[in-house]
Amino acid sequence: MNLDDGTLDDGERSKPGRRDLIRNALLGAAGGAFAANTLQAAEAADDRAGEIRKIGLRPPGAPSADSGYTPAILAAGGQLLFISGQGPEDVTADMETQVRQTFDRIGLLLEAAGGSFANVVILRSYWVHLLRDLAIYRKVRKDYLVKPYPASTAVGTPELAIPGLELEIEAVAVIT
């Protein structure tokens, strides 16, 4: 082993020697203290910022079909939270109740991550009866979401994974 630059000479094994272990431990300790201080400074800066930035994009030629969503959201400032498809508690309730129950479940997951509906940047909804239920969904979601409204996609499908389920909503949020 060449101790000057740490490279292996021909025929040497790649197993580190005692000097390498001591050197790396000392460098690691020194670097660890530096990294810890740097991380604390970065976390303090993040705490001061403490917000996500969401910009709704509505360029000419990219209209939205409804006022309850934005064609695109540019988001920064936190961690991504991916919420798996959620459905209602009671699949026999009227559709407005089912949509509200589904949004309530999404709200619980957002809260568990330290966020709210203000953090949501995209929603995807899946419907067994898209044309019948879309107007109800568009009305109810405005009771939960804030501007700029998240990007959104609604998809009609012949069935969902749970028997009797007629809607499922998934979400992506940026959490500070």
C-alpha positions in Angstrom: 0.0 0.0 0.0 1.2 3.4 -0.9 0.5 5.4 2.3 0.9 8.8 0.5 -2.1 8.4 -1.8 -3.9 5.3 -0.5 -3.6 3.4 -3.8 -2.8 -0.3 -3.9 0.5 -1.5 -5.3 0.6 -4.6 -7.5 -0.1 -7.8 -5.5 -1.6 -6.0 -2.4 -4.9 -7.0 -1.1 -7.7 -4.5 -0.9 -8.1 -5.0 2.9 -7.2 -1.8 4.7 -4.3 -1.7 7.0 -4.2 -0.5 10.6 -2.9 3.0 9.6 -5.7 3.3 7.0 -8.3 2.4 9.7 -6.9 5.0 12.1 -6.5 7.7 9.4 -10.1 7.1 8.2 -11.5 7.1 11.7 -9.8 10.4 12.5 -10.9 11.9 9.1 -14.4 10.5 9.7 -14.6 12.0 13.2 -13.4 15.4 11.9 -15.7 15.3 8.9 -18.6 14.0 11.0 -18.3 17.0 13.3 -18.2 19.3 10.2 -21.1 17.5 8.6 -23.1 17.7 11.8 -22.5 21.5 12.0 -23.3 21.9 8.3 -26.5 19.8 8.7 -27.6 21.9 11.7 -27.0 25.1 9.7 -29.0 23.7 6.8 -31.9 22.6 9.0 -31.9 26.1 10.7 -32.1 27.7 7.2 -34.9 25.3 6.3 -36.8 26.2 9.5 -36.5 29.9 8.6 -37.8 29.3 5.1 -40.4 26.9 6.5 -42.6 27.0 3.4 -43.2 25.4 0.2 -43.4 27.4 -3.0 -46.1 26.5 -5.4 -46.5 28.4 -8.7 -49.6 27.6 -10.8 -48.7 27.6 -14.5 -51.4 28.5 -17.0 -49.6 29.3 -20.3 -51.7 30.1 -23.4 -52.6 26.9 -25.2 -52.8 24.8 -22.0 -56.3 25.5 -20.7 -58.0 23.7 -17.7 -61.4 22.1 -18.2 -62.6 23.3 -14.8 -61.7 26.0 -12.3 -60.9 23.6 -9.5 -57.4 22.6 -10.8 -54.3 24.1 -12.4 -52.7 22.7 -15.6 -49.3 22.5 -13.9 -47.7 23.3 -10.5 -44.1 24.1 -10.1 -43.3 23.2 -6.4 -40.2 23.4 -4.3 -39.1 23.5 -0.7 -39.8 20.2 1.0 -40.1 16.5 0.9 -42.5 14.6 -1.4 -45.4 12.7 0.1 -47.0 10.1 -2.1 -50.5 9.1 -0.9 -51.8 5.8 -2.3 -55.3 5.7 -3.7 -57.9 6.3 -0.9 -61.6 5.5 -1.0 -64.5 6.2 1.3 -65.3 4.5 4.5 -68.9 3.7 3.4 -69.2 2.5 -0.2 -73.0 2.5 0.1 -73.3 6.2 1.0 -74.3 8.8 -1.6 -71.5 9.9 -3.9 -71.0 13.3 -2.2 -70.5 11.6 1.1 -68.1 9.1 -0.4 -66.0 11.9 -2.0 -65.9 13.8 1.4 -64.9 10.6 3.3 -62.1 10.0 0.8 -60.8 13.6 1.1 -61.0 13.2 4.9 -58.8 10.1 4.7 -56.3 12.0 2.5 -56.4 14.8 5.1 -55.5 12.4 7.9 -52.4 11.2 5.9 -51.4 14.8 5.1 -51.7 15.7 8.8 -49.6 12.6 9.8 -46.9 13.9 7.6 -47.1 17.5 9.0 -49.0 18.9 6.1 -52.4 19.9 4.9 -54.3 20.2 1.7 -52.3 23.4 1.0 -49.3 21.1 0.4 -51.0 19.0 -2.4 -49.6 19.5 -5.8 -51.4 16.8 -7.8 -54.5 14.6 -7.4 -55.4 11.6 -9.5 -59.0 10.3 -9.2 -60.3 7.0 -10.6 -64.1 6.6 -11.2 -66.3 3.7 -12.1 -69.0 6.2 -13.2 -66.9 9.1 -14.3 -69.5 11.1 -16.2 -72.1 10.6 -13.5 -69.9 11.6 -10.6 -67.3 14.1 -11.9 -69.5 17.1 -11.3 -69.9 16.1 -7.6 -66.2 15.6 -7.3 -65.5 19.0 -8.8 -67.8 20.7 -6.4 -66.6 18.9 -3.2 -62.8 19.2 -3.9 -63.0 23.0 -3.7 -64.1 22.6 -0.1 -60.8 20.9 0.7 -58.2 22.4 -1.7 -56.6 25.9 -1.8 -55.3 28.0 -4.6 -53.3 27.5 -6.6 -55.3 24.3 -7.0 -53.3 21.2 -7.5 -52.8 19.7 -11.0 -55.4 17.0 -11.4 -56.4 14.0 -13.6 -59.7 12.1 -13.5 -59.8 8.6 -15.1 -62.8 6.4 -15.8 -62.3 2.7 -15.3 -64.6 -0.3 -15.4 -63.7 -1.4 -11.8 -61.4 -0.7 -8.9 -59.4 -3.1 -6.7 -61.9 -3.3 -3.8 -65.4 -4.7 -4.7 -68.1 -2.1 -4.5 -65.6 0.8 -4.6 -66.6 3.5 -7.2 -63.9 6.1 -6.6 -60.3 6.2 -5.5 -58.1 9.3 -5.1 -54.4 9.5 -4.8 -52.3 12.6 -4.1 -48.8 13.9 -4.1 -47.9 16.7 -1.7 -44.7 18.7 -0.9 -44.2 18.8 2.8 -41.9 21.3 4.6 
